[in-house]
Amino acid sequence: MKISRLVLCGAVAMATPAFAQKTCSAGDSAAAQKAVDKIVTWQSLEKAYHDYRHCDAGPVEDGFTDAMMRLMVGWKNIDALAKAMEKDAEYKAWVYKHLMSDASKDDREDVYALAKKQCPSSQAAFCEDLALTVKPVKAEPLKPLNLDPIKPIK
């Protein structure tokens, strides 16, 4: 799994310059926000990604994350997401970026549970990778304070 994460990080690094080449005009941003509002399937998310990924910042970024998390928590036709991510490493990196954004933190535990308990048998590897990515981090228990009486220095 560490190797696949390194590959994913490399894909993100390689994809970043491609996004930087096209700027997001005010018209593009407005169109992207309208497109984000119409995302109701994995296919519509992927289309919006291809059409407006160059506008993935600010309100558009938040809209992409919200739309994606609604689909994730709904867990319908998850095979479509898995297949799209399998064939396009840049799309996979983009999905994981949104999955790990601060805006999605409240839903990650639900996604983890779905990936662990309701994974289609044909997507076991996808679900395992997804679960590892969103796995809740448990804090280490606090160690008790040393309450021994302080001894005076002689």
N, C-alpha and C positions, 0 to 999 in steps of 0.2 A: 504494500500500500504506500510506503514511503516513496517508492520510485514513481508511482502514478501521480502522487502529489507534486513531485519535482517536475514531471512532465507537464502537469497542469499549470504550475507556476511559470514554466517556460513558455507555455502557450499564451498565458496572460501577458508576459513580457513581450512576446512577438506580436501579439494582437494590438497592443497599446499604440505603437506608431501608426498602424493602419487607421485607427480611429482618429488620431490626431490630425490626419491629413485633411479630413473633411470637417468644416466648421458647421455648427448648428446655427442657422439663421433664425430670426424671430419667427418667420413663417414655418420653418421646420419644427421649432419648439411648440408652436401652437398646434400644428398638425400631429405632432408626437403625443401631446396631451390628449387630443381627441382620440387618437388610435389606442392609447393606453386605456381609455374609458371603455373601449369596445372589446377588450381582451376577456374572452370567456372560455377559450379552449387553449390547449397547448399549441395547436397550429396557429391560432391568432397571436399568441405570445411570440412564437418564432418569427412570424411575418413582421410584427412590430419591431422585433429585435433587428431583423435584416434591414428594415426601412429606416429606423430611427436610432440605431445604436450610437450614432455620432452625437446624439442629443442626450446621452445618458448622464445627466447631471441635474442637480437641484430638484425642482418639482417633477420633472420627467423621470428622474431616477427613482424618486419616492413612489411615483405611480407605477413604474415597472415592478418595483419590489412588492407593493401592495397587491397588484394583479397576480403576480407569480405566487405569492403566499396564499391567496385565496384558492388558486388552483391546487397548490400543494396540499393544503389542509382538506380540500374537497376530495383529493386522492382519486379522481376519476380519470380513466384512460392514461394512467401513469406510464404505460408502455410507449405512448407517443412521445413523451418527454425523454424517456430512456433512449429510444431510437434516434431522436434528433441530437441528443448529446453525444451519442456514440459516433455519429457520422461527422460531427463538427466540433472540433476541440475548442475553437474560439467561443462557440455558443455555450459549451459546457463550462468554460471558465467564467463566462458572463453570468450564467445561472448561479454558479457557486458564489460569485461575488455578491449577487443580490441575496442569496440565501444566508450569507454570513454578515450582511450589513446590520447596523444597529436597528434599522427599521423592522427587521424580521425577527429580532430576538425573542419576542413574546410567543411566536409560533413554532420556533425550532423544536421545542420539546414534543409538540404534537406531531411534527414531521418525523422526528426520531421514532416515536411510538408506531406511527403508520408504517415506516420503513421496516421496522422490526416485526410487526404483527400482521400486516396486511399486504405483504409484498407478493405480486404475482410470481408464480414459480418460474416463469420464463425470464424474470428480471432479478434473480438472486444477487448477481454481482453488482448490478446498479444499486439495489437497495442496501447492500452491505457498504458500498462506498458512500452513499448518501447518509446512512446512519452514522458512519464514522465521522463524516464531516460535521454533522449537526449534534453529535453526542453531547449531552449536557456535561459540563465540567463541574465536578463536585469539589467543593472547597475542603481543604484539609481541616480536621477538627482543631480547635484551638487547644494549645497545651495549657494546663493549669498554671497559674502564677505561683512563683515560689514565695510563699508567705512566711518563711522562716524569720524569726526576729533578727533584726540587724544587730550585729555585735559591734561594740565600740572598738575603734582602733586604739591600740596601746602605744 
